[in-house]
């Protein structure tokens, strides 16, 4: 798997308009991704933020196989909606909230969020359980342990 990225969004929306993205960024990623796919490997694409408006293009135009980081508190990043609309076409990586749940929640809240991500994004496969981004130093050790100790088996 090859990991590519372009932070194209922030908490409330896209950093660049879809039209500008299509004109300036899409062609470069298309060339890069065509070269990567030539070697028959998967592409994991990273962008923080509210990327929902471009997910269809990321799949159809860029040929990504995995979308990472799934920032759950960003506008429009509803996990159920993402799974329902795109879960049969791409896999997901991330989705456990590092803005509130991991640093400020209880271990029980972390457990519940992890279980929810497994139930929603893991249904039928295609999900790599992970925090939405790197674990930061403000996260209590108990919450990190709760993330990793939660059963990965969907109920």
N, C-alpha and C positions, 0 to 999 in steps of 0.2 A: 504494500500500500504506500502511496505517496501522499504526503500531507501538503496541501497548498492553502493559501489564505489571502484575504483582502478584507480588512474590516470595512464593510460597506454600510454599516448601520450603527446607530447609537440606541439608547434606551427608548426613544420615542418615534423613531423612524429611520429612513435611509439617510446616509450622509450625502449621497449624490442622487440626482433624479434618475428614474429608470431609463430615460432617454439618453442621458449622459453616460450611464453605466453601459448601455448597449453600444454606444458609439466608441467609447474609449477603453473600457476595461474588458468587456466581453470578447472582442477579437483577440486580445493578448492571451486570455485564459483559454480560449478555444484552441489556439495554436499550441500552447503548453500542454493542455489536456489531450490533444490528439497525439502528441509525441509520447506522453505517458501511457495512454491506452494502446499505443503501438506495441508496447512491451507486455501487454496483457496483465496489467496490475490495476488495482482499484485506486480511486482518488477520494481522499477525505478532504473536504473543503471547510475552512474555518472562517466564520465571521461572528463577531459579537453582535448583540443588539437585535433590533426589530427587522429581521431579514425577510419576514413572510412575503412581502410584495414581490420578491424576486426568486422565491423558491422554485416556482415552475420553470423559470429561465435557467436557474442553476442546474436543474435536471435536464431539461430539453436542449438548451444551448451549450452548456458546458460539459454535460455528461458526468456530473459528479455521482459518486456511489454512496458517500456518507456525508451527512451534514453535521457539523460540529460548530458551535458549542451549545446551542439551544438554551438561550438565556430566558428563563421562564417569566421573569418580571418585566421583560421588554414588551412593548405594545404589539399585540397581535400574535404573540408566540404561545398560543394555546396548544398544549401538548396533544390533546385529543384531536383537535382540528388538523394539526400537522400529520398525525398518524393516519387519520381518516382520509385525508386528501392525497398524501404522498407516500404513505407507509408501504405500499406495494411496489414503489419505484426506487426508493432509496432507503438506506439505513440511517439511524440517528445515533449520535454520540453526545453525551452530556445531559443537561436538563435539570440537575439537582442544584438548587439555588444557592449561590455563594454571596448574594447580596444581603439576605436576611436569614434564611433558615440555617445555613451552615454556621455563620458567625454568631447569630443572636438567638437561635432557636434552642430548644431542649433536645437531648438525645431522642426522646420520644417523637418530637416533631420531625427530626431528621429521618427517623425510622418510617414514619407515615409518608413522608414525601418520597423516599426511596421506593417504598411499596407501591405508591401511586405511579411512579415512573415505570416500574417494572410491569404493572398491570396494564397501563395505557400504551407505552411505547414498545414494550416487550411482547405484547400480544401478537402471536404469529411469527415472532422472530424479528431480526433486523434492528436490534438495539444494543448499544454498548453503554452500560451503566457507568456514569461518571459525573463528577461535579461539572457545572456549566463552564468552568474555567479552572485555572490552577488554584489549588488550595492555598489560601493566604495565611499569614501568621496570626490573624485575629480569630481564627477558628479554634474553639476549645478542642482539646484532644479527645474528649468524650464524644463529641459530634463526629470527628473523623472516624473514630472506632465504630460509631453507630452506622455511618455510611458503609463501611467495609464489612461489618458483621451482619447486616441485614440479609436475610435469605434471598438468594437470586431466583428462586423458583416461583413462577407465577402461580397464584392460587386459583 
